[in-house]
Amino acid sequence: MTFIQMLNAAWRRTGSMLCVGLDPEPARFPPPLAGRADAIFEFCRAIVDATAPYACAFKPQIAYFSAYRAEAQLEALIAYIHAQYPGIPVVLDAKRGDIGSTAALYAREAFERYRADALTVNPYLGGDSIVPYFAYSDKGVIVLCRTSNAGGAEVQLQRVGDACLYQIIARRAVEQWNTNGQLGLVVGATFPAEIAAVRRIAGDEVPLLVPGVGVQGGEIGAAVQVGRTRQGAGLLINVSRAVLYAGNGADFALAAARTAQRMRDAINIYRGFSCLN
């Protein structure tokens, strides 16, 4: 099953457009995990188990693993998700961007070593930096377009002719780079007008990964209303810290589950859906 097929099935099965970001910070782990060599894996595993009923995808951020020499725990975590929740895609958030053989090795790292279902990539080195990722015909390639940080405007809002640079990226990604039909685009929740502009360019076939809800200040309602497809889907609304650190005691996973459920339900209010579970 391809990434897009998995994602479409997950949207239908879970009734959710919530993507749970996995950004583990050991300093914020609850006391029972303190000092454990496998603390990062165990923390993330507990979060995954608790939030899987409410999530359409999981998004581990590679820096939160590699900075703690926990790459093996990341491999184990993705393998665990695939084994226990095979219908939920895993997006590896690495924002890779390089050219030639280096890009090919980054693709191999993401899709063969970690076995992610999709990868975030940085297109600002040009089209040849994107091509190696699309060589994996069943894997998703989620291209940075309009990022959620305020500083992104310094580059992404630069005018080139009658369009902003982020709009040119979106158009080229959709019309030229999407050779395997597994394209996604990143557009921050902090900029609803840009979400709307990218949705107009992308049409209903391209999913949008939308970070920035919660701690970064993005509003769920505005993001959903302008970014959803005509079918009421099409989005991965990413929430990380608000879910991961909803609680800091032994019941941290239960607190995460409750927050994920609330987030899922809040998203669905704006897409016109209701949830009973």
Secondary structure, DSSP 4 states (H G I P E B T S, - for coil): --HHHHHHHHHHHH---EEEEE---GGGS-GGGTT-TTHHHHHHHHHHHHHGGG-SEEEEBTHHHHTTT-HHHHHHHHHHHHHH-TTS-BEEEEEE---HHHHHHHHHIIIIIS--SEEEE--TT-GGGTHHHHTSTTSEEEEEEE-SSGGGHHHHT-EETTEEHHHHHHHHIIIII-TTS-EEEEE-TT-HHHHHHHHHHHTTSS-EEE--BSTT-B-HHHHHHHHS-TTS--EEEEE-HHHHTS--STTHHHHHHHHHHHHHHHHHHHHT-----
